[in-house]
Amino acid sequence: MILIIGGSDAGISAALRARELDSTVNLTVVVADSFPNYSICGLPFFLSGEVPDWRNLAHRTTEEITREGIQLLLDCTAQTIDPQQKIVTVVDREMRSRNLNYDRLIIATGAVSTRPQIAGLDLPGVFLLHSMADSFAIHQYLTTEQPQSVAIIGGGYIGLEMADALTHRGIAVTVIEHSETVMKTVDPSLGQIIQEELQRHNITVVNGVAIETIEAKGTQLLVKGENYHTTVDMVLVAVGVKPNTELAKTAGVACGIKDAIQVTRKMETSVPDIYAAGDCVETWHRILTESTYLPLGTTAHKQGRIAGENAVGGNQEFAGTLGTQVVKVFDLAIARTGLRDSEAQNAGIDAVTVELETWDRKVYYPHAHKLRIRVTGDRHTGRLLGAQIVGHYQGEVAKRIDIFATALFHGMKVDELNQLDLSYTPPFSSPWDPVQMSAQAWVKAQ
């Protein structure tokens, strides 16, 4: 009997892989809400109105999951794990308690929104966004209160996607970021391009400010930091996530970086017969060859699949993450993979980064757009370490970051990118793809 705690990316991937390999195993997934296998990454597009029906965010329906012979316990929260007796105690929405037995347990409890030290987070009109319930609360507020202005605290992925989404609804948006540029996951020169795109869509961007308090002011909210204040109708706090590991600790499972669960590359925890996967665990980094905390949906799917396979007797290992990400903000796509220059230097690698601006296709073809590419490599060995791209969202940015990610996965040198047989036709690229042009620029700069 395999028991899985958590019904999002890692949990459902684990259940489906276990069922694929063993048609006889008893599989139960405990889900804390009513929404197993929903795309949390799609919430901004539901709130913008671009995806009008939230039900379309389901990767699979409840019926499709149960049809695979997977039992779902919805609206049940796991409270404690007894690893000696192999029992998990859960409660339902009426707070009725029951014990569930397991032979193998997979913890996939994900992450929760970080609640910063800001007074006033519980005021009406102040929201965090990381769950379906969060999105329903925000949608209800947008519909009934019809706010005309919003302050978004945090200039990362969710913050900027929501800036786009709420602007799409006609709301005046202010983004407040404590760093000097938005999108800290890319270098400042690219963050500046993103900031200009936000401002081009009439978003107010405030940098270098840490918000300290949110106060009710009549029907509005007063948002204050040192030497800064603004009054808005609504506040969205999006300053990141932290691993949800309180349940794991009841079993004595060891936790490490940022309090995430320590796992082997087989997704085993420190407690026998307990596996863990997804945003609640440490992640093996393929370049650094050490564990880090890097929560991503793509990683959660892979780790869940490995945990599910190994729970039914497999012997798979997680190949490691590169931190490959892409996000759309208005007309821009922003992507990165591997290490930035500063991250490589922090790891003791003598890295060098070269930036190139070029066209995403032949310039004579209509609607050509500029791409800005930053390539990071090892100064001494020439090994590719990472890449970042900002360009028009129709400029094949995701495809090109995936080329870099594939090269990183296989430990290629920067110069070896020039040997790749990449496709070409004027509407999509050039005889030398921009990936290769940027590699040539890096080699030339050495």
For each residue, the residues with C-beta under 8 A, 3 or more apart:
1: 25 26 28 101 102 103 104
2: 15 18 25 26 27 28 102 103 104 105 106 308 311 312
3: 28 30 88 100 101 102 104 105 106
4: 7 11 14 15 27 28 29 30 105 106 108
5: 11 30 78 88 105 106 107 108 109 247
6: 10 11 29 30 31 32 107 108 109 110 278 280
7: 4 11 12 29 30 31 32 33 35 36 37 72 74 108
8: 11 12 36 37 38 40 108 110 278 300
9: 12 13 37 278 297 300 301 304
10: 6 13 14 106 108 110 277 278 279 300 301 303 304 307
11: 4 5 6 7 8 14 15 29 31 36 106 108 277 278 304
12: 7 8 9 15 16 29 36 37 59 60 65 304
13: 9 10 16 17 277 300 301 302 303 304 305 308
14: 4 10 11 17 18 106 108 275 277 304 305 307 308 311
15: 2 4 11 12 18 19 27 29 65 68 70 308
16: 12 13 19 20 65 68 70 305 308
17: 13 14 20 21 304 305 306 308 309
18: 2 14 15 21 22 25 27 308 309 311 312
19: 15 16 22 23 25 27 68 69 70
20: 16 17
21: 17 18 308 309 312 314
22: 18 19 25 312 313
23: 19 69
24:
25: 1 2 18 19 22 312
26: 1 2 71
27: 2 4 15 18 19 69 70 71
28: 1 2 3 4 70 71 72 73 100
29: 4 6 7 11 12 15 36 65 70 71 72 73
30: 3 4 5 6 7 73 76 77 78 88 90 100
31: 6 7 11 34 35 36 72 73 74 75 76
32: 6 7 75 76 77 78
33: 7 74 75 131 132 133
34: 31 74 75 132
35: 7 31 38 58 132
36: 7 8 11 12 29 31 60 62 65 72 74
37: 7 8 9 12 58 59 60 65
38: 8 35 42 57 58 59 132
39: 42 43 57 58 59 297
40: 8 43 130 131 132 297
41: 297
42: 38 39 45 46 51 57
43: 39 40 46 47 57 129 132 134 135
44: 47 48 158 161 162 164 165
45: 42 48 50 51 165
46: 42 43 49 50 51 52 54 57 135 139
47: 43 44 135 138 139 142 162 165 166 169
48: 44 45 51 164 165 166 168 169
49: 46 52 168 169
50: 45 46 165 168
51: 42 45 46 48 54 56 57
52: 46 49
53: 56
54: 46 51 57 132 135 136 139
55: 58
56: 51 53
57: 38 39 42 43 46 51 54 132
58: 35 37 38 39 55 61
59: 12 37 38 39
60: 12 36 37 64 65
61: 58 64 65
62: 36 65 66 72 74
63: 66 67
64: 60 61 67 68
65: 12 15 16 29 36 37 60 61 62 68 70 72
66: 62 63 69 70 71 72
67: 63 64
68: 15 16 19 64 65
69: 19 23 27 66
70: 15 16 19 27 28 29 65 66
71: 26 27 28 29 66
72: 7 28 29 31 36 62 65 66
73: 28 29 30 31 76 90 100
74: 7 31 33 34 36 62
75: 31 32 33 34 92 93
76: 30 31 32 73 90 91 92 93
77: 30 32 90 91
78: 5 30 32 81 88 89 90 109 247
79: 89 90 91 97 247 250
80: 88 89 247 250 251
81: 78 87 88 89 105 247 248 250 251 274
82: 85 86 87 88 89 251
83: 86 251 252 271 272 273 274
84:
85: 82
86: 82 83 101 102 103 105 273
87: 81 82 99 100 101 102
88: 3 5 30 78 80 81 82 99 100 102 105
89: 78 79 80 81 82 97 98 99 100
90: 30 73 76 77 78 79 97 98 99 100
91: 76 77 79 95 96 97 98
92: 75 76 95 96 98
93: 75 76
94:
95: 91 92
96: 91 92
97: 79 89 90 91
98: 89 90 91 92
99: 87 88 89 90
100: 3 28 30 73 87 88 89 90
101: 1 3 86 87
102: 1 2 3 86 87 88 105 273
103: 1 2 86 273
104: 1 2 3 273 274 275 311 312
105: 2 3 4 5 81 86 88 102 273 274 275
106: 2 3 4 5 10 11 14 267 274 275 276 277 304 307 308 311
107: 5 6 247 248 253 261 269 274 275 276 277 280
108: 4 5 6 7 8 10 11 14 276 277 278 280 300 304 307
109: 5 6 78 244 245 247 248 278 280
110: 6 8 10 243 244 278 279 280 300
111: 130 241 242 243 244 279 280 295
112: 130 241 242 244
113: 128 129 130 134 237 238 240 241
114: 239 240 241 242
115: 121 128 237
116: 121 153 211 237 239
117:
118: 121 153 211 212 213 214 237
119: 212 213 214 215
120: 123 126 213 214 215 216 221
121: 115 116 118 126 128 214 237
122: 126
123: 120 126 214 215 216 221
124: 216
125: 141 145 147 221 233 234 235
126: 120 121 122 123 214 221 234 235 237
127: 134 137 138 141 234 235 236 237
128: 113 115 121 134 236 237 238
129: 43 113 134 135 138 158 162 236 238
130: 40 111 112 113 134 241
131: 33 40 134 135
132: 33 34 35 38 40 43 54 57 135 136
133: 33 136 137
134: 43 113 127 128 129 130 131 137 138
135: 43 46 47 54 129 131 132 138 139
136: 54 132 133 139 140
137: 127 133 134 140 141
138: 47 127 129 134 135 141 142 236
139: 46 47 54 135 136 142 143
140: 136 137 143 144
141: 125 127 137 138 144 145 147 234
142: 47 138 139 145 146 147 169 171 234
143: 139 140 146
144: 140 141
145: 125 141 142 233 234
146: 142 143
147: 125 141 142 150 171 232 233 234
148: 171 172 233
149: 171 172 173 174 232 233 234
150: 147 166 171 172 173 174 232 233 234 235 236
151: 174 176 221 223 230 232 234 235 236
152: 155 159 162 163 166 173 174 175 176 235 236 238
153: 116 118 159 176 211 223 235 236 237 238 239
154: 158 159 175 176 177 237 238 239 240
155: 152 159 160 175 176 177 179 181 182 183 184 205 207
156: 159 160 182 183 184 185 238 239 240
157: 160 161 183 185 325 327
158: 44 129 154 161 162 238
159: 152 153 154 155 156 162 163 175 177 182 236 238 239
160: 155 156 157 163 164 175 182 183 194 198 327 329
161: 44 157 158 164 165 327 328 329
162: 44 47 129 152 158 159 165 166 236 238
163: 152 159 160 166 167 173 175 198 203 329
164: 44 48 160 161 167 168 201 328 329 330
165: 44 45 47 48 50 161 162 168 169
166: 47 48 150 152 162 163 169 171 173 236
167: 163 164 170 171 173 201 202 203 330
168: 48 49 50 164 165
169: 47 48 49 142 165 166
170: 167
171: 142 147 148 149 150 166 167 234
172: 148 149 150 202 204
173: 149 150 152 163 166 167 203 204
174: 149 150 151 152 203 204 205 206 230 232
175: 152 154 155 159 160 163 182 198 203 204 205 206
176: 151 152 153 154 155 206 209 211 223 225 228
177: 154 155 159 181 182 205 206 207 208 209
178: 208 209 210 211
179: 155 182 184 207 208
180: 188 207 208
181: 155 177 184 188 191 192 194 195 207
182: 155 156 159 160 175 177 179 191 194 195 198 205 207
183: 155 156 157 160 186 190 191 194 334
184: 155 156 179 181 191
185: 156 157 325 336
186: 183 190 191 194 334 336 340 374 388 390
187: 190 191 340 341 353 374 388
188: 180 181 191 192
189: 192 193 355 372 374
190: 183 186 187 193 194 334 372 374 388 390
191: 181 182 183 184 186 187 188 194 195
192: 181 188 189 195 196
193: 189 190 196 197 332 372 390
194: 160 181 182 183 186 190 191 197 198 329 332 334 390
195: 181 182 191 192 198 199 205 207
196: 192 193 199 200
197: 193 194 200 201 329 330 331 332
198: 160 163 175 182 194 195 201 203 205 329 330
199: 195 196 202 203 204 205
200: 196 197 330
201: 164 167 197 198 330
202: 167 172 199
203: 163 167 173 174 175 198 199
204: 172 173 174 175 199
205: 155 174 175 177 182 195 198 199
206: 174 175 176 177 209 228 230
207: 155 177 179 180 181 182 195
208: 177 178 179 180
209: 176 177 178 206 225 226 227 228
210: 178 225 226
211: 116 118 153 176 178 214 223 224 225
212: 118 119 224 225 226
213: 118 119 120 222 223 224
214: 118 119 120 121 123 126 211 221 222 223 224 235
215: 119 120 123 221 222 224
216: 120 123 124 220 221 222
217: 220 221 222 231
218:
219: 233
220: 216 217 231 232 233
221: 120 123 125 126 151 214 215 216 217 231 232 233 234 235
222: 213 214 215 216 217 229 230 231
223: 151 153 176 211 213 214 229 230 231 232 235
224: 211 212 213 214 215 228 229
225: 176 209 210 211 212 228 229
226: 209 210 212
227: 209
228: 176 206 209 224 225
229: 222 223 224 225
230: 151 174 206 222 223
231: 217 220 221 222 223
232: 147 149 150 151 174 220 221 223 235
233: 125 145 147 148 149 150 219 220 221
234: 125 126 127 141 142 145 147 149 150 151 171 221
235: 125 126 127 150 151 152 153 214 221 223 232
236: 127 128 129 138 150 151 152 153 159 162 166
237: 113 115 116 118 121 126 127 128 153 154
238: 113 128 129 152 153 154 156 158 159 162
239: 114 116 153 154 156 159
240: 113 114 154 156
241: 111 112 113 114 130 279 295
242: 111 112 114 258 259
243: 110 111 255 258 259 260 261 279 280 281 293 295
244: 109 110 111 112 247 279 280
245: 109 248 249 253 255 259 260 261 280
246: 249 250
247: 5 78 79 80 81 107 109 244 250 251
248: 81 107 109 245 251 253 255 261 269 274 276 280
249: 245 246 252 253 255
250: 79 80 81 246 247
251: 80 81 82 83 247 248 271 274
252: 83 249 270 271
253: 107 245 248 249 261 262 269 270 271 274 276
254: 261 262 269 270
255: 243 245 248 249 259 260 261 262
256: 259 260 261 262 282 291
257: 260 282 291 292 293
258: 242 243 293
259: 242 243 245 255 256
260: 243 245 255 256 257 280 281 282 293
261: 107 243 245 248 253 254 255 256 269 276 280 281 282
262: 253 254 255 256 269 270 281 282 291
263: 266 267 268 269 275 276 277 281 282
264: 267 268
265: 284 317 318 320
266: 263 275 306 310 315 316 317 318
267: 106 263 264 275 276 277 281 303 306 307 310 318
268: 263 264 274 275 310
269: 107 248 253 254 261 262 263 274 275 276
270: 252 253 254 262
271: 83 251 252 253 274
272: 83
273: 83 86 102 103 104 105
274: 81 83 104 105 106 107 248 251 253 268 269 271
275: 14 104 105 106 107 263 266 267 268 269 307 310 311
276: 106 107 108 248 253 261 263 267 269 280 281 307
277: 10 11 13 14 106 107 108 263 267 280 281 300 303 304 306 307
278: 6 8 9 10 11 108 109 110 281 295 299 300 303 304
279: 10 110 111 241 243 244 295 300
280: 6 107 108 109 110 111 243 244 245 248 260 261 276 277
281: 243 260 261 262 263 267 276 277 278 303
282: 256 257 260 261 262 263 291 292 293
283: 291 292 293 294 295 299 303 318 320 321
284: 265 289 290 291 318 320 321
285: 288 289 290 291 292 294 320 321 322 323
286: 289 319 320 321 322 408 409
287: 320 322 338 339 385 386 408
288: 285 292 339 347
289: 284 285 286 320
290: 284 285
291: 256 257 262 282 283 284 285
292: 257 282 283 285 288 321
293: 243 257 258 260 282 283
294: 283 285 299 321 323
295: 111 241 243 278 279 283 299 300
296: 299 300 321 323 324 325
297: 9 39 40 41 300 301
298: 301 302 324
299: 278 283 294 295 296 302 303 321
300: 8 9 10 13 108 110 277 278 279 295 296 297 303 304
301: 9 10 13 297 298 304 305
302: 13 298 299 305 306 318 319
303: 10 13 267 277 278 281 283 299 300 306 307 318
304: 9 10 11 12 13 14 17 106 108 277 278 300 301 307 308
305: 13 14 16 17 301 302 308 309
306: 17 266 267 277 302 303 309 310 314 316 317 318
307: 10 14 106 108 267 275 276 277 303 304 310 311
308: 2 13 14 15 16 17 18 21 106 304 305 311 312
309: 17 18 21 305 306 312 314 316
310: 266 267 268 275 306 307 313 314 315 316
311: 2 14 18 104 106 275 307 308 314
312: 2 18 21 22 25 104 308 309
313: 22 310
314: 21 306 309 310 311
315: 266 310
316: 266 306 309 310
317: 265 266 306
318: 265 266 267 283 284 302 303 306
319: 286 302 409
320: 265 283 284 285 286 287 289
321: 283 284 285 286 292 294 296 299 324
322: 285 286 287 337 338 405 408 409
323: 285 294 296 336 337 338
324: 296 298 321 335 336 337 338 401 402 405
325: 157 185 296 335 336 337
326: 333 334 335 397 398 401
327: 157 160 161 333 334 335
328: 161 164 332 333 334 393
329: 160 161 163 164 194 197 198 332 334
330: 164 167 197 198 200 201
331: 197 392 393
332: 193 194 197 328 329 390 391 392 393
333: 326 327 328 389 390 391 392 393 395 397 398
334: 183 186 190 194 326 327 328 329 389 390 397
335: 324 325 326 327 388 389 390 397 398 400 401
336: 185 186 323 324 325 340 386 387 388 389 401
337: 322 323 324 325 386 387 401 404 405 408
338: 287 322 323 324 376 384 385 386 387 404 405 408
339: 287 288 343 344 347 349 351 376 385 386
340: 186 187 336 343 344 353 374 376 386 388
341: 187 344 345 351 352 353 376
342: 345 346
343: 339 340 346 347 386
344: 339 340 341 347 349 351 376 378 385 386
345: 341 342 348 349 350 351
346: 342 343
347: 288 339 343 344
348: 345
349: 339 344 345 378 385
350: 345 378 379 380
351: 339 341 344 345 376 377 378 379 385
352: 341 376 377 379 442 445 446
353: 187 340 341 374 375 376 377
354: 374 375 438 441 442 445
355: 189 372 373 374 375
356: 372 373 374 375 434 437 438 441
357: 370 371 372 373
358: 370 371 373 434 437 438
359: 362 363 368 369 370 371 430 434
360: 368 369 370 371 391 392 395 396 397 429 434
361: 365 368 395 426 427 428 429 430
362: 359 365 368 426 427 429 430
363: 359 368
364: 368 426
365: 361 362 368 426 427
366:
367: 394
368: 359 360 361 362 363 364 365
369: 359 360 391 392 394 395
370: 357 358 359 360 391 392
371: 357 358 359 360 389 390 391 392 395 397 400 434
372: 189 190 193 355 356 357 389 390 391
373: 355 356 357 358 387 388 389 400 434 435 437 438
374: 186 187 189 190 340 353 354 355 356 387 388 389 438
375: 353 354 355 356 384 386 387 404 414 438 439 441 442
376: 338 339 340 341 344 351 352 353 384 385 386 387
377: 351 352 353 382 383 384 385 413 414 442
378: 344 349 350 351 381 382 383 385
379: 350 351 352 446
380: 350
381: 378 413
382: 377 378 413 414 415 443 446
383: 377 378 411 412 413 414
384: 338 375 376 377 387 404 407 408 412 413 414 416 417
385: 287 338 339 344 349 351 376 377 378 408
386: 287 336 337 338 339 340 343 344 375 376 404 408
387: 336 337 338 373 374 375 376 384 401 404 438
388: 186 187 190 335 336 340 373 374
389: 333 334 335 336 371 372 373 374 397 400 401
390: 186 190 193 194 332 333 334 335 371 372 397
391: 332 333 360 369 370 371 372 395 397
392: 331 332 333 360 369 370 371 395 397
393: 328 331 332 333 397
394: 367 369
395: 333 360 361 369 371 391 392
396: 360 399 400 428 429
397: 326 333 334 335 360 371 389 390 391 392 393 400 401
398: 326 333 335 401 402
399: 396 402 403
400: 335 371 373 389 396 397 403 404 433 434 435
401: 324 326 335 336 337 387 389 397 398 404 405
402: 324 398 399 405 406
403: 399 400 406 407 417 420 422 433 435
404: 337 338 375 384 386 387 400 401 407 408 417 435
405: 322 324 337 338 401 402 408 409
406: 402 403 409 410
407: 384 403 404 410 412 416 417 420
408: 286 287 322 337 338 384 385 386 404 405 411 412
409: 286 319 322 405 406
410: 406 407
411: 383 408
412: 383 384 407 408 416 417
413: 377 381 382 383 384 416
414: 375 377 382 383 384 417 439 442 443
415: 382 418 439 443
416: 384 407 412 413 419 420
417: 384 403 404 407 412 414 420 435 436 439
418: 415 432 436 439 440
419: 416
420: 403 407 416 417 435 436
421:
422: 403 429 433 435 436
423: 428 429
424: 428 429 430 431 433
425: 428 429
426: 361 362 364 365 429 430
427: 361 362 365
428: 361 396 423 424 425
429: 360 361 362 396 422 423 424 425 426 433 434
430: 359 361 362 424 426 433 434 437
431: 424
432: 418 436 437 440
433: 400 403 422 424 429 430 436 437
434: 356 358 359 360 371 373 400 429 430 437 438
435: 373 400 403 404 417 420 422 438 439
436: 417 418 420 422 432 433 439 440
437: 356 358 373 430 432 433 434 440 441
438: 354 356 358 373 374 375 387 434 435 441 442
439: 375 414 415 417 418 435 436 442 443
440: 418 432 436 437 443 444
441: 354 356 375 437 438 444 445
442: 352 354 375 377 414 438 439 445 446
443: 382 414 415 439 440 446
444: 440 441
445: 352 354 441 442
446: 352 379 382 442 443
